[in-house]
Amino acid sequence: MEYRAVRPARFLARPNRFIARVELDGREETVHVKNTGRCRELLLPGRRVYLEESANPARKTRFDLIAVDKDGLLINMDAQAPNRVFEEWARAGGFREGLTLLRPEKTWGASRFDFYWEDAAGEKGFVEVKGCTLEEDGLALFPDAPTLRGVKHLRELAAAQGEGYRNTVCIVLQMKGCRLFAPNERTHPDFGAALREAARAGVRVLALDCRVEPGRLEIDGLVPVALEDPRGTLGGCTPRD
């Protein structure tokens, strides 16, 4: 996927989840942040960020913040990007040979999964896509904040697996160069437990990294998955969703 009219800026502050203040061409600008996650380790004062100019002249904010340079590691922060790049990659044949159907947002049970697929062999299944922007010393971690919704999705993927669907949870690393993906059990131990339960039920756990440029994002390849956090756990936090 590609962005239009991308410009570099310097991050100043984030008054709330939806907006940030940046320095652009020597002036302060308020921009929309395309990720409502905490991103505390990314959005630090002085860091270089990248903005996409909106094509809508009626918007209150002229730019969207889409990427950040974390000490030389370029990370895409657009929360809508993982689904888009997964769909591009899947339709190009990366996900499954003989794919005949890929439909976004399919409801099953009490969940609405990101994708439903069918193939020429008669197989069918669901895919839940999660975007990952948290990196520590080459380790990619998800989630960056407790997520009840994420646990619910994993448990329902496992339940659907028992009814003949072949399901996948796909973690899209919005960066390049991580050596391993693992659940962030220091932040949310229940997510790690649910991920292991899903894997035992037959749900495929897939981690994919991306080639990231200021104006472009593309899935590149597989990253090894650890089903337990190699750092161990330090308790947990109260889920917010």
JOMO-V427802 format. One record per residue. PSI is psi in whole degrees, 0 to 359 (* if undefined). D_CENTER is the distance of its C-alpha to the mean C-alpha in whole Angstrom. Layout:
[[PSI D_CENTER] [PSI D_CENTER]]
//
This chain:
[[152 14] [152 17] [161 17] [149 21] [59 23] [137 21] [143 22] [152 22] [176 23] [127 23] [139 21] [306 24] [162 23] [94 20] [327 23] [184 20] [338 17] [339 17] [160 19] [158 20] [132 23] [163 23] [119 26] [119 27] [40 30] [3 32] [157 31] [135 29] [139 26] [128 24] [159 21] [137 18] [120 15] [37 12] [117 10] [3 12] [173 10] [311 13] [33 12] [329 16] [350 16] [310 14] [82 17] [142 20] [134 23] [344 24] [148 21] [132 21] [167 18] [138 18] [142 18] [131 19] [132 22] [146 22] [357 24] [106 25] [347 28] [354 29] [149 25] [323 26] [132 24] [334 24] [154 21] [135 17] [120 15] [342 13] [159 13] [145 15] [107 17] [89 17] [45 20] [349 20] [114 16] [123 15] [125 11] [133 9] [5 8] [113 8] [341 6] [345 8] [319 8] [315 5] [321 8] [315 11] [328 10] [315 10] [318 13] [315 15] [317 15] [317 16] [337 19] [1 20] [5 20] [329 18] [316 17] [135 20] [144 24] [22 26] [125 23] [341 25] [133 23] [111 19] [124 19] [150 16] [80 16] [131 19] [137 20] [128 22] [229 23] [8 22] [153 18] [109 17] [158 14] [321 12] [149 15] [139 18] [158 20] [154 23] [176 25] [340 29] [359 30] [3 29] [156 26] [158 23] [179 20] [153 17] [130 13] [124 10] [133 7] [133 4] [136 1] [122 4] [0 7] [124 10] [135 12] [111 16] [44 18] [1 17] [122 15] [135 11] [141 10] [139 8] [170 9] [355 10] [151 13] [141 14] [104 13] [324 16] [319 14] [320 12] [317 15] [315 17] [317 15] [317 15] [324 19] [330 19] [318 18] [320 20] [318 23] [328 22] [323 23] [350 26] [18 27] [357 27] [151 23] [105 21] [159 18] [137 14] [122 11] [117 9] [114 6] [111 5] [115 6] [47 6] [174 10] [143 13] [1 16] [141 14] [341 17] [147 15] [142 12] [155 13] [142 13] [82 14] [346 17] [333 18] [319 16] [87 16] [327 19] [330 19] [317 15] [318 16] [318 19] [325 18] [318 16] [321 19] [317 21] [316 19] [319 19] [330 23] [352 23] [359 22] [131 18] [132 17] [115 14] [131 12] [129 10] [130 10] [174 10] [148 11] [124 14] [127 13] [161 16] [324 17] [16 17] [146 15] [133 12] [133 13] [136 12] [304 14] [179 15] [146 15] [136 14] [147 16] [131 15] [129 17] [354 17] [147 19] [116 18] [347 20] [351 21] [188 22] [155 22] [36 24] [221 24] [180 21] [166 20] [125 21] [148 18] [351 18] [* 16]]
//
